[in-house]
Amino acid sequence: MSGGMAELRDSGIMIQLAHHAMLKMGINADEVWQRLGVTPEVLQDRNLRTPHDAQIIFWSVMEEVSGDPDIGIHLGENMPVYKGQVLQYLFLSSPTFGEGLKRALSYQRLLSDASQASIEIDSHQASVKVESASDKVTGLRHLNECMVLGLVRFFEYVTDEQFRPAAIEFTHPEPENCSEHHRIFDCDVRFGCSENRIRFDDSLLDLPSLHAEPELLQLHEKLASEHVAKLERQDVVSRVYKVFGEVLETGQVNLDDVAGRLDMKPRTLRTRLTEAGTNFNQLLADYRCNLAKRLLSGTDESIDEIVYLTGFSEPSTFYRAFKRWTNQTPVEYRNSRRS
């Protein structure tokens, strides 16, 4: 991925829903989050966006900790229905299920930068196709099963249980035992297909919403647009952080060079960062601070090496900056974390 591209991320609401499901299923959620480096503060952050490629390690840890070969579909079964978010309101205030679906798909970035869902209609049958923009994540069985089940349950919720899938199609091979899939989806479930799809009768698209409200719909569309615009403003922050990771060790980190790597004019980058509510120096300080903390608490790297890795030219400059950030010296911080 080049410096000009933002990292694909998913809405943090997903790990919050997964947390509820783990507790309900009696899975040791603390062990899962500890192994993934997710803190309680992170779990409560409503604006959290998690790296999409982290799905790979998440599902590996989930299968190991739970000992459940069907953990994806079981987690999906126990997750609370996705509610209280702007996509739900768009559905409910639209005149029909089909209209709500089209609107929600226009704003799917609110859920994930990587999910690419689309609707297709063919001879009285409609289908929602679900893909991932990441080649690494595309064939992840547990993710696909959990995500498709989450969508089906959400569609049932917004249609007052009138939505029924006609068939579910998955790209991954058929598991040894697929009785749970047939029990949970209660329809034809196919494996080894060319795409992940939820197939349903196209008459469901005309299903009127009991909560349709034109004025509220306008308000919800405006809100969804504002949320997407906020994510776009945050993209530039992610891209700047990525460049920091590539050039920090050279010690030569300035706005002009970073703007050049992002194919932007320095003035444009400065404006974009202001729109995102920050500035270049603040981002650089935050990045260095977080990197230093991570290296001090999670590795045995020497202080001299950490000075180099965080892009400081002199140990004394690093010490002063770290004391300003944390009110502790690097050694005090490392010892407090180790104890």
C-alpha positions as CSV (number, residue, x, y, z in Angstrom):
1,M,0.0,0.0,0.0
2,S,1.5,3.3,-1.0
3,G,1.9,6.4,1.2
4,G,-1.0,8.0,-0.7
5,M,-3.6,5.4,0.4
6,A,-5.4,5.2,3.7
7,E,-5.4,2.0,5.7
8,L,-8.7,0.1,5.4
9,R,-10.5,0.2,8.7
10,D,-13.7,-1.1,10.3
11,S,-16.1,0.7,12.7
12,G,-15.3,-0.1,16.3
13,I,-19.0,-0.9,16.9
14,M,-18.1,-4.3,15.6
15,I,-15.7,-5.2,18.4
16,Q,-18.2,-3.8,20.9
17,L,-20.9,-6.1,19.6
18,A,-18.5,-9.0,19.6
19,H,-17.6,-8.2,23.3
20,H,-21.3,-8.5,24.2
21,A,-21.6,-11.8,22.4
22,M,-18.5,-13.2,24.1
23,L,-19.9,-12.4,27.6
24,K,-23.2,-14.0,26.6
25,M,-21.4,-17.2,25.4
26,G,-19.2,-17.4,28.5
27,I,-16.0,-16.9,26.4
28,N,-13.1,-15.3,28.3
29,A,-13.3,-11.9,26.7
30,D,-10.5,-10.5,28.8
31,E,-8.1,-13.1,27.5
32,V,-9.1,-12.4,23.9
33,W,-8.6,-8.6,24.2
34,Q,-5.4,-9.0,26.1
35,R,-3.9,-11.2,23.4
36,L,-5.0,-8.7,20.8
37,G,-3.7,-5.7,22.8
38,V,-7.1,-4.1,23.1
39,T,-7.6,-2.1,26.3
40,P,-10.9,-1.4,28.1
41,E,-10.6,2.3,27.0
42,V,-10.4,1.2,23.4
43,L,-13.6,-1.0,23.8
44,Q,-15.5,2.1,25.0
45,D,-14.3,4.5,22.3
46,R,-17.4,5.3,20.1
47,N,-15.2,6.8,17.4
48,L,-12.8,3.8,17.2
49,R,-11.8,2.5,13.7
50,T,-9.9,-0.8,13.8
51,P,-7.5,-2.0,11.0
52,H,-9.4,-4.3,8.7
53,D,-6.5,-6.8,8.3
54,A,-6.6,-7.3,12.1
55,Q,-9.7,-9.5,11.4
56,I,-7.2,-12.3,10.6
57,I,-5.6,-12.4,14.0
58,F,-9.0,-11.6,15.8
59,W,-10.7,-14.7,14.3
60,S,-7.6,-16.9,14.9
61,V,-7.5,-15.9,18.6
62,M,-11.3,-16.3,18.9
63,E,-11.2,-19.9,17.6
64,E,-8.3,-20.7,19.9
65,V,-9.8,-19.3,23.1
66,S,-13.3,-20.6,22.4
67,G,-12.3,-24.0,21.0
68,D,-15.3,-23.6,18.7
69,P,-14.7,-24.5,15.0
70,D,-17.9,-22.7,14.2
71,I,-17.1,-19.5,16.2
72,G,-18.0,-17.1,13.4
73,I,-21.6,-18.2,13.1
74,H,-22.0,-18.7,16.8
75,L,-20.6,-15.2,17.6
76,G,-22.9,-13.7,15.0
77,E,-25.9,-15.6,16.5
78,N,-25.2,-14.0,19.9
79,M,-24.2,-10.5,18.9
80,P,-26.8,-7.8,19.7
81,V,-28.6,-6.6,16.5
82,Y,-26.8,-3.5,15.1
83,K,-29.0,-0.7,16.5
84,G,-28.9,3.0,17.5
85,Q,-26.7,4.0,14.5
86,V,-27.5,6.3,11.6
87,L,-27.7,3.3,9.1
88,Q,-30.6,1.9,11.2
89,Y,-32.4,5.2,11.1
90,L,-31.9,5.5,7.3
91,F,-33.6,2.1,6.9
92,L,-36.5,2.8,9.2
93,S,-37.3,6.3,7.9
94,S,-37.2,5.2,4.2
95,P,-40.5,4.4,2.5
96,T,-39.6,0.7,1.7
97,F,-37.1,-1.9,2.6
98,G,-35.5,-1.6,-0.9
99,E,-35.2,2.2,-0.6
100,G,-33.6,1.8,2.9
101,L,-31.2,-0.8,1.5
102,K,-30.1,1.4,-1.4
103,R,-29.5,4.4,1.0
104,A,-27.6,2.3,3.6
105,L,-25.3,0.9,0.9
106,S,-24.4,4.5,-0.2
107,Y,-23.1,5.0,3.4
108,Q,-21.6,1.6,4.1
109,R,-18.3,3.2,4.7
110,L,-19.6,4.1,8.2
111,L,-19.4,0.4,9.0
112,S,-16.2,-0.4,7.1
113,D,-13.8,1.0,4.5
114,A,-13.2,-2.5,3.3
115,S,-16.7,-4.0,3.0
116,Q,-18.2,-3.7,-0.5
117,A,-21.9,-4.7,-0.4
118,S,-24.1,-4.3,-3.5
119,I,-27.6,-5.3,-4.5
120,E,-28.5,-7.2,-7.6
121,I,-31.9,-8.3,-9.0
122,D,-32.4,-11.2,-11.3
123,S,-35.7,-13.0,-12.3
124,H,-37.7,-12.3,-9.2
125,Q,-34.8,-12.9,-6.9
126,A,-32.7,-10.1,-5.3
127,S,-29.4,-10.6,-3.6
128,V,-27.0,-8.6,-1.5
129,K,-23.4,-9.4,-2.5
130,V,-20.8,-8.9,0.3
131,E,-17.1,-8.6,-0.5
132,S,-13.9,-7.3,1.2
133,A,-11.5,-4.9,-0.5
134,S,-8.6,-6.7,1.2
135,D,-7.2,-9.7,-0.6
136,K,-5.8,-11.0,2.7
137,V,-9.3,-11.0,4.4
138,T,-11.5,-12.1,1.5
139,G,-11.7,-15.8,2.2
140,L,-11.9,-15.6,6.0
141,R,-14.6,-18.1,6.9
142,H,-15.5,-16.9,10.4
143,L,-15.7,-13.2,9.3
144,N,-17.9,-14.0,6.3
145,E,-20.3,-16.1,8.3
146,C,-20.5,-13.6,11.2
147,M,-21.0,-10.7,8.8
148,V,-23.6,-12.3,6.6
149,L,-25.6,-13.5,9.7
150,G,-25.3,-10.0,11.2
151,L,-26.8,-8.5,8.0
152,V,-29.7,-11.1,7.9
153,R,-30.6,-10.4,11.5
154,F,-30.5,-6.7,10.9
155,F,-32.7,-7.0,7.8
156,E,-35.2,-9.1,10.0
157,Y,-35.1,-6.4,12.6
158,V,-35.8,-3.4,10.3
159,T,-38.6,-5.3,8.6
160,D,-40.3,-6.5,11.8
161,E,-39.2,-10.1,11.2
162,Q,-40.7,-10.2,7.6
163,F,-37.4,-10.6,5.9
164,R,-36.5,-14.2,5.1
165,P,-33.4,-15.3,3.1
166,A,-34.1,-17.8,0.3
167,A,-30.5,-18.9,0.2
168,I,-27.0,-18.0,1.6
169,E,-23.9,-18.4,-0.5
170,F,-20.3,-18.5,0.8
171,T,-17.0,-18.5,-1.0
172,H,-15.2,-20.7,1.5
173,P,-15.3,-24.5,1.3
174,E,-18.0,-26.5,3.1
175,P,-17.1,-27.2,6.7
176,E,-17.0,-30.8,7.9
177,N,-20.3,-30.3,9.7
178,C,-22.7,-27.6,8.4
179,S,-25.8,-28.5,10.5
180,E,-25.4,-25.3,12.5
181,H,-25.5,-23.2,9.4
182,H,-28.8,-24.8,8.3
183,R,-30.2,-24.4,11.8
184,I,-29.3,-20.8,12.2
185,F,-30.0,-19.5,8.7
186,D,-33.0,-21.8,8.2
187,C,-32.6,-21.8,4.5
188,D,-30.5,-23.3,1.7
189,V,-26.8,-22.7,2.6
190,R,-24.2,-23.2,-0.2
191,F,-20.4,-23.2,0.0
192,G,-17.6,-22.8,-2.5
193,C,-19.5,-20.2,-4.5
194,S,-18.0,-17.3,-6.5
195,E,-19.3,-14.7,-4.1
196,N,-20.8,-14.3,-0.6
197,R,-24.5,-13.6,-1.2
198,I,-27.8,-13.3,0.7
199,R,-30.5,-14.2,-1.8
200,F,-34.2,-13.3,-1.1
201,D,-37.5,-12.8,-2.9
202,D,-37.5,-9.4,-4.7
203,S,-41.0,-8.7,-3.4
204,L,-39.4,-7.9,0.0
205,L,-37.8,-4.8,-1.6
206,D,-41.3,-3.2,-1.8
207,L,-42.1,-4.0,1.8
208,P,-43.3,-0.7,3.3
209,S,-41.5,0.6,6.4
210,L,-43.8,1.1,9.4
211,H,-41.6,4.0,10.5
212,A,-41.3,5.8,7.2
213,E,-41.0,9.6,7.8
214,P,-39.8,11.9,4.9
215,E,-38.6,14.7,7.1
216,L,-36.6,12.4,9.4
217,L,-35.2,10.7,6.3
218,Q,-33.7,14.0,5.1
219,L,-32.3,14.6,8.6
220,H,-30.8,11.1,8.7
221,E,-29.2,11.5,5.2
222,K,-27.7,14.7,6.3
223,L,-26.3,13.1,9.4
224,A,-24.9,10.1,7.4
225,S,-23.2,12.5,5.0
226,E,-21.6,14.4,7.9
227,H,-20.3,11.2,9.4
228,V,-18.7,10.2,6.1
229,A,-17.2,13.6,5.7
230,K,-15.7,13.3,9.2
231,L,-14.2,9.9,8.2
232,E,-12.7,11.5,5.0
233,R,-11.1,14.2,7.1
234,Q,-9.6,11.5,9.4
235,D,-8.2,9.7,6.4
236,V,-5.5,12.3,6.0
237,V,-4.4,11.7,9.6
238,S,-4.1,8.0,8.9
239,R,-2.1,8.7,5.8
240,V,0.2,11.1,7.6
241,Y,0.8,8.5,10.4
242,K,1.7,5.9,7.7
243,V,4.3,8.2,6.3
244,F,5.7,8.8,9.8
245,G,6.2,5.1,10.1
246,E,8.1,5.0,6.9
247,V,10.4,8.0,7.4
248,L,10.7,8.6,11.2
249,E,14.0,6.8,11.6
250,T,15.7,9.2,9.1
251,G,15.1,12.0,11.6
252,Q,14.1,14.3,8.8
253,V,10.4,14.7,9.2
254,N,8.8,17.9,8.1
255,L,5.5,19.0,6.6
256,D,6.9,19.7,3.1
257,D,8.5,16.2,2.8
258,V,5.4,14.4,4.1
259,A,3.1,16.5,1.8
260,G,5.4,15.5,-1.1
261,R,5.0,11.8,-0.3
262,L,1.3,12.2,-0.2
263,D,1.3,14.0,-3.6
264,M,-0.1,17.1,-2.0
265,K,1.0,20.7,-1.7
266,P,2.1,21.6,1.8
267,R,-0.6,24.3,2.1
268,T,-3.3,21.7,1.1
269,L,-2.0,19.2,3.8
270,R,-2.0,22.0,6.4
271,T,-5.6,22.9,5.5
272,R,-6.7,19.2,5.6
273,L,-5.2,18.7,9.0
274,T,-6.9,21.9,10.3
275,E,-10.2,20.5,9.0
276,A,-9.5,17.3,10.9
277,G,-9.0,19.4,14.1
278,T,-5.2,18.9,14.4
279,N,-1.9,20.1,13.0
280,F,1.3,18.6,11.8
281,N,3.4,19.2,14.9
282,Q,0.7,17.8,17.1
283,L,0.4,14.6,15.0
284,L,4.1,14.2,15.0
285,A,4.3,14.6,18.8
286,D,1.4,12.1,19.3
287,Y,2.9,9.6,17.0
288,R,6.4,9.8,18.6
289,C,4.8,9.6,22.1
290,N,2.7,6.5,21.3
291,L,5.6,4.8,19.6
292,A,8.0,5.5,22.5
293,K,5.4,4.2,25.0
294,R,4.9,1.0,23.0
295,L,8.6,0.4,22.6
296,L,9.3,1.0,26.3
297,S,6.5,-1.1,27.6
298,G,6.5,-3.9,25.1
299,T,10.1,-4.4,24.0
300,D,13.6,-4.7,25.5
301,E,15.0,-2.1,23.1
302,S,17.7,0.1,24.7
303,I,16.8,3.8,25.3
304,D,19.4,4.8,22.7
305,E,17.7,2.6,20.1
306,I,14.3,4.1,21.0
307,V,15.7,7.6,20.6
308,Y,16.7,6.6,17.1
309,L,13.5,4.8,16.2
310,T,11.4,7.7,17.3
311,G,13.4,10.1,15.1
312,F,15.2,12.2,17.7
313,S,18.7,13.3,17.0
314,E,19.8,13.5,20.7
315,P,18.9,11.5,23.8
316,S,18.5,14.7,25.8
317,T,15.9,16.0,23.4
318,F,14.0,12.7,23.6
319,Y,14.2,12.7,27.5
320,R,12.8,16.2,27.6
321,A,10.0,15.5,25.2
322,F,9.0,12.2,27.0
323,K,8.9,13.9,30.4
324,R,6.7,16.6,28.9
325,W,4.3,14.0,27.4
326,T,4.0,11.7,30.4
327,N,5.5,13.4,33.5
328,Q,7.9,10.5,33.8
329,T,11.3,9.7,32.5
330,P,11.6,6.9,30.0
331,V,13.1,4.6,32.6
332,E,10.4,5.4,35.2
333,Y,7.7,4.7,32.5
334,R,9.3,1.3,31.6
335,N,9.6,0.3,35.2
336,S,6.0,1.3,36.1
337,R,4.7,-0.7,33.1
338,R,6.8,-3.8,34.0
339,S,5.8,-3.8,37.6
